[in-house]
Amino acid sequence: MVYYVSSFLNKMKQKIINPYRNGYNHSYKNKDCPFCNEKILKRQAIPDLENNHWHILVNYYPYLDGNIMIVSKRHLLNISSLTAEEWGSLQNMIKQTQKTSHKNFQN
């Protein structure tokens, strides 16, 4: 059982630390947050789905088809910094993007 767990964790690490992602991860050499970078936002954002608090971004290196990122428009260091309004808005955003994804990825 220990070997199985260890093997599983090694496989997960390989997926999380994928060398093919290095070019993307280091494409912004400055110290700016990649999610605050206008160039990245312009290239990856889905404006039709965003709201006052959240950007919806296409993930260029998705783990699964339809993988998107919901990113706060306010720079945060920790999710616990979200206001009650932002939490409610996030919940609505998740529901909205889920509906859109289901429409686009139905068989």
C-alpha positions in Angstrom: 0.0 0.0 0.0 2.8 2.5 0.8 4.4 1.8 -2.6 1.1 2.5 -4.3 0.7 5.8 -2.5 4.3 6.8 -3.2 3.9 5.8 -6.9 0.7 7.9 -7.1 2.3 10.9 -5.5 5.3 10.7 -7.8 2.9 10.6 -10.8 1.0 13.6 -9.4 4.3 15.5 -8.9 5.2 14.8 -12.5 1.8 16.3 -13.6 2.2 19.3 -11.4 5.8 20.0 -12.2 5.7 19.5 -15.9 8.9 20.7 -17.7 6.9 21.7 -20.8 5.3 24.4 -18.7 8.6 26.0 -17.9 8.5 28.3 -20.9 5.1 29.6 -19.8 6.0 29.8 -16.1 9.0 31.9 -16.8 7.6 34.0 -19.7 7.1 36.9 -17.3 10.6 37.4 -15.9 9.7 40.6 -14.0 8.4 40.5 -10.5 4.8 41.3 -11.5 2.0 39.0 -10.7 1.1 37.1 -13.9 -2.6 37.7 -13.1 -2.0 41.4 -12.8 -0.1 41.5 -16.1 -2.3 43.3 -18.8 -0.6 41.4 -21.6 -1.5 38.0 -20.1 -5.0 39.2 -19.2 -5.7 40.4 -22.7 -4.4 37.2 -24.3 -6.2 34.7 -21.9 -9.3 36.5 -20.6 -12.8 35.6 -21.7 -14.5 39.0 -21.3 -18.0 37.7 -21.8 -17.8 35.7 -18.6 -16.1 38.1 -16.3 -17.8 40.3 -13.6 -16.9 43.2 -11.3 -14.7 41.0 -9.1 -13.4 38.1 -11.3 -11.5 37.5 -14.6 -12.1 34.2 -16.4 -8.9 33.0 -18.1 -8.2 30.3 -20.6 -5.6 28.0 -19.2 -2.9 27.6 -21.9 -1.6 24.4 -20.4 -4.8 22.7 -19.0 -4.8 19.5 -17.1 -8.2 18.7 -18.6 -10.2 19.9 -21.5 -12.2 23.0 -20.6 -9.9 23.9 -17.7 -10.2 27.6 -16.9 -9.0 29.9 -14.1 -11.1 32.2 -12.1 -8.8 35.0 -11.0 -9.6 37.9 -8.7 -9.4 41.4 -10.2 -8.1 42.6 -6.9 -4.6 41.5 -6.1 -4.8 39.1 -3.1 -2.1 37.2 -1.3 -4.6 34.9 0.4 -8.1 33.7 -0.3 -9.1 34.6 3.3 -8.8 38.2 2.2 -12.0 38.0 0.1 -14.9 40.1 1.2 -18.4 38.6 1.7 -19.4 40.3 -1.6 -16.4 38.7 -3.4 -17.2 35.3 -2.0 -20.8 35.6 -3.2 -19.6 36.8 -6.6 -17.2 33.9 -6.8 -20.0 31.4 -6.1 -22.1 32.9 -8.9 -19.0 32.9 -11.2 -18.4 29.2 -10.6 -22.1 28.4 -11.4 -22.0 30.5 -14.6 -18.7 29.0 -15.9 -19.9 25.5 -15.1 -23.1 26.1 -17.2 -21.0 27.4 -20.0 -18.6 24.6 -19.9 -21.3 22.0 -19.9 -22.8 23.5 -23.0 -19.5 23.6 -24.8 -18.3 20.1 -23.8 -21.5 18.0 -24.1 -21.1 14.9 -26.2 
